[in-house]
Structures are given as structure tokens and as C-alpha cells.
């Protein structure tokens, strides 16, 4: 069973490649063993980010 949570990112968050990513709501998909959080905007746009850059989404 996969649990997905709505999250937002902190300003100036970079992905694992060092690129800034758009500040918007994402779905938290997983945190892998190496410590990266996988977040997805939709079925085509996903990023690995530092979990410390995530915060709970304000939307209900």
C-alpha cells in the first residue's frame, strides 16, 4: 500500500541535481534509503529533494 501526502516545499528548494524547483503543492510518494524524498507534481513531473525542505500542505 502506497501512502501519498500533500506537501509543500520551502523557498529555494533544489532537487538532487541542484536545480531549483517550483514552489507549489506536491504529493510525497516515498523517502528512499539514501535519504531523498520523492515528490510529484503530476504523473510526469517528479523530483528527489531533501526531506528537510518539505512542510505540510496548507490545503485540506
Secondary structure, 3 states (H helix, E strand, C coil): CCCCEEEEECCCCEECCCCECCCCEEEEEEECCCCEEEEECCCCCEEEEEHHHEEECCCC
